[in-house]
Amino acid sequence: MAAQFGRRLRKGAVTTAVAAAAVAALSASQAPGATVDDHGRSTAADAQPSPDATAEDSGATGNSPYYTDLPPLNTPSPAPTDGTSTVSPVESEAGIPATVLDAYKKAAAELQESKPGCNLPWQLLAAIGQVESGQARGGRVDADGTTTSKILGPQLDGNGFELIKDTDNGAYDGDTAYDSAVGPMQFIPSTWAWAGRDGNGDGVKDPNNIYDAALATGHYLCRYDWDLSDSGDLDRAILSYNPSRHYVNTVLSWLEYYRKGTHEIPDGTGTVPGNRSDGGTGGGSTISPSLPSTPSAPHHPSKPSTPGSPRPTPPSTTPPSSGTPTTPPSSPPATPTQSVDHLEDSGTAKLTAMAGDAFAEKISTKAENAAGKGVAKVRIRFTIVGDTDATFTGGEKVATALTDSSGVATAPALQAGDTTGAFTVRATLIGRTVTGPDYPATVTQRVADTLVRTSDTALTCTPGGQFADAVQVKATYKDAVADKVGATATLIKSADDATENDKGPYFKDADGKTVRTLTALTTDADGLLKLPQLYADDTTGTFLLRITTAGGATLDVTLTVAAAADTSASPSPSPSASS
């Protein structure tokens, strides 16, 4: 896409100085080794091609237009995105349609798992989605995330745009002569062929699906081991998506705006930008820009090029002509989400789990219309609320699920953490605000039902001495290792009297004082508990050490204190004297 410097930088003409600076920045960013003079002018040496350039380089984006509207100057008010907010935001530009927002966050979470070093913020995907398609034309998508009508860029026939002849036999863009950029993130077919991803798990890689397109964009931006928390790598990644300095600056403006606060709005209610880089107006237009198409590596002075990877090249400086926009319907077609009247529980059993364990039951929520009939193919978000470290499988606090043919969505399994107590899982409909149920859940302490000694060696000691062997036990629960289980050890008076003994064996505290009850003990990862050194006073006899755990497991250990056996030999009688 060729940037139209001097046109609508903020819905108004920019100055000649700004335009000159932008051109200079563009030249510097795309000419390896390029320099500019004190006035921002490049020299003839700057025009030398990169040694990596080839005759086959296609100009990356085909000069398709993109939205140039910038965010408001005032800061948006942050608002929660879990469907609980009733605050009316001041700036409509800060609102992102629910399904589109969900797709960005889901893609960023996947990239955090697969490529944590990339540090991809979901707000960057949102910024690119805003510039490319106005957040899928204001969120006109169905519950699966697929746009309700195709978003197509202009025909790349070389007439004001890059010449890219058909590569997909019209499969994505419906044109068997030339390619066009497709979908909310505007991939051209030849790029989608290698960059496409399945982001919603339906087994299909569809550029018209926001989940698929957002995940593909995330992988595209992270493909060169770039660390997007570094401003230089961030700049290079965006420039690789569209080699236009004006484009980069526009995306960065939206990135910073979204970082200051966004909120969720219903699908189909977002605003569509009004200005394009080719001088046209946005509104309901389906024309948006495209991604690079040629799979060859971009010039990157600090990172080696990878054969077979996409390389952006400087766009044409000739102002592109406007493509023929395709106007969407005046009102979005009805979707299943719009027919949902309420959400209700669908037979979820009591949610209780021991700390560290998975919950045996899963949450099921049913979406129903006003007539009480289940609504299929709507997306429900499940959010964990409260002071807890419980998560869904995979470590996330938020999960989404699609309703089945009967209107029921089942959340992923809950995983209890170490924090005990109650919390709530809240079900909300993505795309609209409707009544939804809250699910109470409880995490109980870890327990054991069996305790056994790990050795059968007798535990004996002489008065005033110390026991040679330490007491070690193993805890289990339903024959499995019971780790991190709380336990107490007390020297008791007898099997029938659990009162703490006032004589006999004892432990020592940190100050060396006598202690006969130990609390706050915990089994280790293998369910083992090793007690401190035992000592004996001057009292002899048989004593009991009782160990108990949470859950009721109890074990009595016998301790014996006895005087040492006399090992000295008796004197032999003197022989009789011989007569």
Legacy VTK file of the C-alpha trace (Angstrom):
# vtk DataFile Version 3.0
C-alpha trace
ASCII
DATASET POLYDATA
POINTS 579 float
0.000 0.000 0.000
1.392 3.370 -0.869
0.918 5.887 1.901
-0.652 9.167 0.824
1.472 11.547 2.852
-0.150 14.938 3.333
-3.665 13.476 3.266
-5.970 13.077 6.305
-3.388 12.429 9.000
-6.170 13.371 11.430
-9.156 14.072 9.190
-7.336 17.098 7.828
-4.378 17.960 5.656
-0.923 17.577 7.184
1.743 20.175 6.629
4.394 19.985 3.962
7.014 19.584 6.668
5.261 16.542 8.143
4.847 14.989 4.722
8.524 15.552 3.924
9.559 14.025 7.232
7.337 11.011 6.607
8.819 10.478 3.165
12.307 10.752 4.617
11.446 8.238 7.343
10.002 5.860 4.791
13.125 6.127 2.661
15.390 5.587 5.645
13.396 2.596 6.860
13.460 0.782 3.539
16.854 1.496 2.040
19.592 -0.558 3.744
22.412 1.718 4.826
20.449 4.808 3.824
21.142 8.192 5.371
19.419 11.556 5.191
20.833 15.061 5.351
19.945 17.734 7.901
16.769 18.530 5.973
15.532 14.935 5.797
16.538 14.526 2.135
18.017 11.256 0.946
21.024 11.150 -1.357
21.465 9.229 -4.592
23.387 6.572 -2.672
20.222 5.889 -0.670
18.491 4.636 -3.808
20.797 1.622 -4.119
18.802 -1.603 -3.940
19.235 -4.061 -1.102
21.621 -6.887 -2.023
18.792 -9.205 -0.992
16.334 -7.740 -3.510
15.310 -9.801 -6.504
13.365 -9.156 -9.669
10.550 -11.332 -8.339
9.786 -9.054 -5.352
6.143 -8.105 -5.726
5.818 -4.923 -3.702
4.253 -6.750 -0.731
0.777 -5.265 -0.443
-0.284 -4.325 -3.942
-0.821 -0.690 -2.890
-4.303 -1.486 -1.563
-5.782 1.311 0.572
-6.055 1.206 4.353
-7.920 3.296 6.901
-5.993 6.406 7.972
-8.283 7.669 10.751
-6.401 8.201 13.991
-7.768 7.733 17.520
-9.083 10.677 19.545
-6.564 12.733 21.479
-8.348 12.145 24.776
-7.588 8.992 26.742
-10.260 6.274 26.793
-11.710 5.221 30.117
-10.653 1.643 30.945
-13.560 -0.737 31.382
-13.754 -4.474 32.143
-14.232 -6.811 29.207
-15.894 -9.679 31.084
-19.412 -8.492 30.321
-19.941 -7.047 33.812
-19.532 -3.360 33.014
-22.517 -1.049 32.891
-20.391 2.050 32.288
-21.146 3.941 29.106
-17.793 4.779 27.521
-17.124 8.306 26.355
-15.243 7.408 23.181
-16.848 4.997 20.744
-13.451 4.431 19.125
-12.297 2.616 22.281
-15.036 0.012 21.917
-14.162 -3.259 20.188
-16.890 -5.703 19.121
-17.095 -8.629 21.516
-16.260 -11.514 19.164
-13.472 -9.541 17.500
-11.989 -8.624 20.890
-12.237 -12.248 21.983
-10.363 -13.349 18.854
-7.510 -10.902 19.476
-7.109 -11.986 23.090
-7.306 -15.675 22.229
-4.661 -15.302 19.510
-2.326 -13.367 21.815
-2.741 -16.028 24.520
-1.849 -18.768 22.012
1.248 -16.842 20.926
2.252 -16.360 24.567
2.282 -20.147 24.877
3.910 -21.016 21.542
6.251 -18.015 21.176
6.597 -16.357 24.598
9.699 -14.438 23.544
7.658 -12.482 20.993
5.653 -10.680 23.715
2.767 -10.002 21.342
0.156 -7.695 22.921
-3.427 -8.295 21.850
-3.733 -4.539 21.449
-1.352 -4.738 18.447
-3.718 -7.154 16.712
-6.564 -4.769 17.520
-4.620 -1.831 16.101
-3.926 -3.661 12.846
-7.529 -4.869 12.682
-8.721 -1.293 13.085
-6.493 0.026 10.306
-7.158 -2.886 7.960
-10.937 -3.313 8.254
-12.340 -1.130 11.029
-12.560 -4.196 13.325
-14.297 -6.358 10.703
-16.556 -3.438 9.694
-17.692 -2.758 13.234
-17.903 -6.410 14.240
-20.188 -7.756 11.551
-19.350 -11.370 12.288
-21.303 -14.429 13.336
-20.745 -16.438 16.512
-18.004 -18.473 14.818
-16.164 -15.238 14.038
-16.792 -15.332 10.286
-17.690 -12.042 8.615
-21.333 -11.830 7.576
-20.185 -10.692 4.127
-16.751 -10.817 2.549
-14.333 -7.941 3.080
-12.457 -7.603 -0.203
-9.763 -5.196 -1.278
-9.595 -3.865 -4.853
-8.633 -6.063 -7.759
-4.822 -6.093 -7.923
-4.699 -5.687 -11.677
-1.819 -3.181 -11.798
-4.185 -0.266 -12.350
-3.064 1.945 -9.466
-2.253 -1.113 -7.402
0.243 -3.972 -7.515
-0.222 -6.446 -10.336
-0.891 -9.834 -8.738
-2.499 -12.353 -11.014
-4.824 -14.961 -9.587
-3.184 -17.522 -7.280
-6.231 -19.187 -5.686
-8.461 -19.791 -8.719
-10.890 -17.336 -7.128
-11.416 -19.503 -4.037
-11.128 -16.628 -1.565
-11.753 -13.479 -3.584
-14.077 -14.803 -6.292
-11.725 -13.534 -9.045
-9.969 -15.979 -11.372
-8.013 -13.241 -13.126
-6.407 -11.244 -10.290
-5.996 -11.498 -6.533
-7.555 -9.213 -3.936
-6.909 -8.842 -0.227
-9.429 -10.854 1.796
-10.923 -10.762 5.268
-10.739 -8.602 8.394
-6.924 -8.683 8.476
-6.635 -8.390 4.671
-4.459 -11.282 3.566
-3.973 -11.821 -0.140
-4.513 -15.465 -1.166
-0.875 -16.245 -1.946
0.137 -15.106 1.563
-2.732 -16.917 3.248
-1.590 -20.129 1.556
1.417 -20.273 3.915
0.418 -17.912 6.739
-3.144 -19.123 7.366
-4.070 -20.603 10.764
-7.108 -22.300 12.305
-7.882 -20.082 15.278
-11.348 -21.329 16.225
-10.643 -25.058 16.070
-13.118 -25.923 13.327
-10.471 -27.564 11.146
-10.630 -24.834 8.490
-8.220 -21.957 7.788
-10.495 -19.169 6.627
-9.176 -15.613 6.043
-12.756 -14.363 6.475
-12.831 -15.678 10.045
-11.526 -13.257 12.672
-10.218 -16.053 14.924
-8.254 -17.588 12.038
-7.069 -14.236 10.696
-6.013 -12.856 14.098
-3.968 -15.963 14.893
-2.365 -15.857 11.450
-1.481 -12.195 11.960
0.059 -12.981 15.334
2.271 -15.713 13.885
3.145 -13.436 10.968
4.344 -10.698 13.314
6.319 -13.152 15.462
7.972 -15.129 12.662
11.520 -13.694 12.907
12.092 -14.137 16.642
11.218 -10.471 17.024
10.584 -9.286 20.585
7.667 -6.898 20.231
8.360 -5.367 23.634
11.413 -3.846 21.918
10.470 -0.701 19.978
12.863 -1.516 17.143
11.499 -5.021 16.637
7.946 -3.742 16.972
8.623 -1.206 14.230
10.172 -3.846 11.978
7.303 -6.274 12.510
4.623 -3.737 11.583
6.708 -2.557 8.623
6.954 -6.165 7.434
3.170 -6.336 7.478
2.889 -3.242 5.316
6.074 -1.429 4.190
4.745 2.075 4.698
6.002 4.425 7.390
2.629 6.166 7.462
0.958 2.804 8.006
3.356 1.996 10.863
2.663 5.327 12.555
-1.083 4.854 12.219
-0.943 1.369 13.742
1.277 2.597 16.592
-1.201 5.372 17.352
-4.036 2.870 17.751
-1.797 0.501 19.720
-1.054 3.162 22.330
-4.702 4.215 22.408
-5.939 0.676 23.045
-3.279 0.127 25.702
-4.785 2.985 27.708
-8.178 1.329 27.899
-10.771 -0.485 25.809
-14.185 -1.964 26.402
-16.373 -4.597 24.838
-19.352 -3.602 22.710
-21.971 -5.802 21.012
-21.088 -7.302 17.653
-22.144 -5.193 14.698
-22.279 -1.909 16.641
-18.714 -0.676 16.117
-17.890 2.459 14.148
-16.194 2.083 10.768
-13.380 4.539 9.903
-14.214 7.242 7.405
-10.993 7.830 5.466
-8.716 5.658 3.364
-5.132 6.099 2.267
-6.240 6.442 -1.363
-8.354 9.483 -0.534
-11.632 7.633 -0.462
-14.082 7.481 2.429
-14.684 4.436 4.565
-18.141 4.095 5.982
-19.504 0.736 4.945
-16.846 0.147 2.309
-15.458 -3.347 2.117
-12.155 -2.208 0.657
-9.195 -2.656 2.946
-5.450 -3.296 2.545
-3.580 -6.558 2.267
-0.650 -8.434 3.647
2.628 -9.136 1.811
2.367 -11.974 -0.630
5.837 -12.981 -1.754
7.346 -15.626 0.533
10.855 -14.194 0.737
12.570 -12.748 3.825
12.509 -9.046 4.687
15.759 -7.183 5.054
16.642 -7.195 8.739
20.090 -5.824 9.587
20.308 -7.501 12.994
18.635 -10.804 12.201
19.502 -13.143 9.308
17.057 -13.591 6.498
15.300 -16.909 6.311
14.948 -18.477 2.857
11.359 -18.906 1.857
10.020 -16.259 4.283
8.116 -13.131 3.176
10.160 -9.995 2.411
8.503 -6.587 2.116
9.810 -4.150 -0.487
9.254 -0.378 -0.768
5.824 0.444 -2.155
5.273 2.579 -5.201
5.225 6.314 -4.530
2.598 6.783 -7.261
-0.750 7.672 -5.673
-3.051 4.658 -6.111
-6.448 4.955 -7.614
-9.454 3.992 -5.605
-10.805 0.476 -5.948
-14.456 -0.217 -6.451
-16.029 -0.518 -3.005
-18.569 -3.143 -2.212
-21.208 -1.695 0.067
-22.506 -4.068 2.763
-26.192 -4.321 3.611
-27.681 -1.253 5.286
-28.304 -3.354 8.378
-26.414 -6.485 9.408
-28.249 -9.745 8.830
-29.833 -11.398 11.837
-27.506 -13.709 13.722
-28.122 -16.428 16.319
-26.607 -14.130 18.959
-29.355 -11.574 18.379
-32.027 -14.179 19.094
-30.681 -15.114 22.554
-33.021 -13.954 25.324
-31.215 -15.381 28.348
-28.643 -17.894 29.580
-29.425 -20.567 32.146
-27.672 -23.428 33.892
-27.792 -26.742 32.050
-27.527 -29.259 34.868
-24.140 -28.334 36.312
-23.427 -30.394 39.436
-21.939 -28.953 42.637
-18.464 -27.565 41.907
-16.069 -28.747 44.615
-12.465 -29.862 44.365
-9.550 -30.414 46.677
-6.669 -27.956 46.382
-4.418 -28.903 43.475
-6.978 -31.214 41.864
-9.137 -30.858 38.774
-12.847 -30.327 39.325
-14.728 -33.480 38.392
-17.703 -31.529 37.038
-17.747 -29.077 34.137
-19.966 -26.019 33.816
-22.725 -26.223 31.222
-24.752 -23.187 30.177
-27.706 -23.089 27.811
-28.559 -20.156 25.564
-32.305 -19.842 24.961
-34.513 -17.563 22.929
-37.661 -15.911 24.275
-39.637 -19.077 23.553
-37.294 -21.182 25.671
-35.702 -22.944 22.718
-31.939 -23.530 22.658
-29.885 -21.337 20.345
-27.003 -23.055 18.554
-23.747 -21.515 17.383
-23.447 -18.666 19.868
-20.312 -18.089 21.880
-20.390 -17.978 25.680
-17.599 -16.609 27.832
-16.844 -18.135 31.238
-14.936 -15.880 33.655
-13.471 -16.847 37.044
-14.280 -14.142 39.595
-12.988 -13.872 43.172
-9.876 -14.288 45.303
-8.651 -17.593 43.934
-5.815 -19.091 41.953
-8.140 -21.606 40.306
-8.011 -21.572 36.507
-9.465 -23.338 33.529
-7.390 -26.077 31.937
-4.428 -24.323 30.330
-4.022 -21.743 33.084
-6.512 -19.134 31.841
-9.030 -17.209 33.955
-11.342 -16.751 30.960
-12.563 -19.371 28.502
-15.036 -19.353 25.632
-17.182 -22.140 24.219
-19.649 -22.456 21.353
-23.158 -23.736 21.977
-24.085 -27.036 20.330
-27.231 -27.885 18.394
-29.272 -27.887 21.614
-27.897 -24.509 22.690
-25.555 -25.839 25.386
-21.966 -24.653 25.814
-19.615 -26.564 28.114
-16.679 -24.779 29.722
-13.232 -26.393 29.931
-12.465 -28.229 33.160
-11.631 -26.120 36.194
-8.308 -26.683 37.924
-8.014 -25.860 41.628
-4.919 -24.052 42.875
-3.465 -23.956 46.383
-5.844 -21.276 47.673
-8.842 -22.725 49.485
-12.246 -21.103 49.720
-15.131 -20.042 47.488
-15.146 -18.272 44.126
-17.547 -17.735 41.235
-17.599 -18.573 37.550
-19.694 -16.109 35.553
-21.291 -16.985 32.214
-21.888 -14.187 29.705
-22.940 -14.113 26.073
-20.341 -12.742 23.682
-21.808 -10.084 21.427
-24.771 -8.981 23.557
-25.612 -8.239 27.160
-28.124 -10.786 28.469
-28.865 -12.333 31.834
-26.452 -15.125 32.674
-25.951 -17.446 35.653
-23.177 -17.362 38.251
-21.729 -20.699 39.351
-20.400 -20.993 42.940
-17.319 -23.176 43.326
-15.313 -24.235 46.356
-11.725 -25.383 46.816
-11.210 -27.469 49.957
-7.967 -28.266 51.753
-5.914 -31.257 50.708
-6.573 -34.392 52.766
-5.208 -37.857 53.405
-7.064 -41.004 54.449
-4.074 -43.231 55.238
-0.777 -42.820 57.095
1.962 -45.457 57.361
5.529 -45.482 58.637
8.178 -45.851 55.949
10.309 -48.082 58.244
9.546 -50.844 60.757
12.674 -50.220 62.859
11.868 -50.069 66.591
12.193 -46.589 68.047
14.107 -46.806 71.327
16.169 -44.490 73.499
17.901 -44.410 76.867
16.841 -41.899 79.562
18.246 -38.465 78.866
19.360 -39.479 75.370
18.046 -39.040 71.818
16.362 -41.463 69.438
18.692 -42.764 66.767
16.021 -42.860 64.049
13.688 -40.023 62.984
10.001 -40.757 62.470
8.936 -40.641 58.801
5.454 -41.392 57.468
3.755 -41.443 54.068
0.275 -40.045 53.436
-2.094 -41.232 50.720
-5.625 -40.416 49.622
-7.603 -43.079 47.807
-4.305 -44.927 47.263
-2.728 -41.897 45.572
0.066 -39.741 46.977
-1.335 -37.051 49.282
1.011 -34.120 48.824
0.899 -30.775 50.644
-1.430 -32.170 53.294
-1.441 -30.457 56.680
-0.537 -32.612 59.699
-0.071 -32.444 63.474
2.205 -34.592 65.691
1.520 -34.893 69.453
3.101 -37.003 72.195
-0.032 -38.224 73.990
-0.661 -39.871 77.348
-2.291 -43.037 75.975
-4.286 -44.478 73.102
-7.463 -43.554 75.006
-6.260 -40.177 76.233
-5.085 -37.805 73.499
-4.039 -35.205 76.049
-0.506 -33.971 75.527
1.922 -35.879 77.754
3.936 -33.930 80.300
6.785 -36.404 80.526
8.725 -38.821 78.372
9.951 -38.178 74.768
9.871 -34.633 73.362
10.933 -32.385 70.475
12.891 -29.147 70.754
11.919 -25.765 69.370
14.311 -23.252 67.798
15.398 -22.117 71.274
16.055 -25.650 72.496
12.956 -25.720 74.713
10.857 -28.835 75.195
7.898 -29.198 72.789
5.497 -32.131 72.694
3.084 -30.908 69.965
4.063 -29.919 66.418
1.542 -28.097 64.218
1.570 -26.706 60.665
3.377 -29.752 59.335
2.979 -30.524 55.609
3.667 -33.577 53.500
6.036 -33.099 50.576
5.423 -33.740 46.871
5.787 -37.491 47.472
3.382 -37.477 50.426
6.248 -37.914 52.900
6.518 -36.256 56.305
9.762 -36.514 58.266
9.569 -35.328 61.874
12.380 -33.537 63.718
14.774 -35.279 66.139
13.161 -36.861 69.225
14.722 -36.720 72.690
13.975 -38.464 76.034
13.875 -37.166 79.587
14.681 -39.382 82.582
11.314 -41.145 82.556
11.384 -44.734 81.324
8.506 -46.622 79.779
6.467 -46.949 76.592
5.020 -43.821 75.013
2.839 -42.893 72.024
3.355 -40.318 69.275
0.088 -39.587 67.430
0.200 -38.102 63.907
-3.021 -36.807 62.330
-3.746 -35.188 58.964
-6.497 -33.123 57.398
-9.057 -35.631 56.247
-8.823 -37.783 59.363
-5.858 -40.059 58.742
-4.277 -41.052 62.091
-1.220 -43.083 63.049
0.110 -43.953 66.541
3.849 -44.594 66.725
5.298 -46.472 69.743
8.383 -45.020 71.470
10.363 -46.882 74.134
12.652 -45.350 76.737
14.624 -47.901 78.732
17.877 -48.089 80.627
20.739 -49.604 78.736
21.249 -53.330 79.329
24.109 -54.186 81.734
26.741 -55.775 79.507
29.478 -56.188 82.185
30.467 -59.883 82.773
29.902 -61.554 86.201
33.196 -62.500 88.034
34.136 -66.208 87.789
34.434 -68.136 91.096
38.004 -68.687 92.291
39.271 -72.228 91.881
39.720 -74.266 95.052
43.214 -74.494 96.405
44.797 -77.854 95.961
45.429 -79.722 99.053
LINES 1 580
579 0 1 2 3 4 5 6 7 8 9 10 11 12 13 14 15 16 17 18 19 20 21 22 23 24 25 26 27 28 29 30 31 32 33 34 35 36 37 38 39 40 41 42 43 44 45 46 47 48 49 50 51 52 53 54 55 56 57 58 59 60 61 62 63 64 65 66 67 68 69 70 71 72 73 74 75 76 77 78 79 80 81 82 83 84 85 86 87 88 89 90 91 92 93 94 95 96 97 98 99 100 101 102 103 104 105 106 107 108 109 110 111 112 113 114 115 116 117 118 119 120 121 122 123 124 125 126 127 128 129 130 131 132 133 134 135 136 137 138 139 140 141 142 143 144 145 146 147 148 149 150 151 152 153 154 155 156 157 158 159 160 161 162 163 164 165 166 167 168 169 170 171 172 173 174 175 176 177 178 179 180 181 182 183 184 185 186 187 188 189 190 191 192 193 194 195 196 197 198 199 200 201 202 203 204 205 206 207 208 209 210 211 212 213 214 215 216 217 218 219 220 221 222 223 224 225 226 227 228 229 230 231 232 233 234 235 236 237 238 239 240 241 242 243 244 245 246 247 248 249 250 251 252 253 254 255 256 257 258 259 260 261 262 263 264 265 266 267 268 269 270 271 272 273 274 275 276 277 278 279 280 281 282 283 284 285 286 287 288 289 290 291 292 293 294 295 296 297 298 299 300 301 302 303 304 305 306 307 308 309 310 311 312 313 314 315 316 317 318 319 320 321 322 323 324 325 326 327 328 329 330 331 332 333 334 335 336 337 338 339 340 341 342 343 344 345 346 347 348 349 350 351 352 353 354 355 356 357 358 359 360 361 362 363 364 365 366 367 368 369 370 371 372 373 374 375 376 377 378 379 380 381 382 383 384 385 386 387 388 389 390 391 392 393 394 395 396 397 398 399 400 401 402 403 404 405 406 407 408 409 410 411 412 413 414 415 416 417 418 419 420 421 422 423 424 425 426 427 428 429 430 431 432 433 434 435 436 437 438 439 440 441 442 443 444 445 446 447 448 449 450 451 452 453 454 455 456 457 458 459 460 461 462 463 464 465 466 467 468 469 470 471 472 473 474 475 476 477 478 479 480 481 482 483 484 485 486 487 488 489 490 491 492 493 494 495 496 497 498 499 500 501 502 503 504 505 506 507 508 509 510 511 512 513 514 515 516 517 518 519 520 521 522 523 524 525 526 527 528 529 530 531 532 533 534 535 536 537 538 539 540 541 542 543 544 545 546 547 548 549 550 551 552 553 554 555 556 557 558 559 560 561 562 563 564 565 566 567 568 569 570 571 572 573 574 575 576 577 578
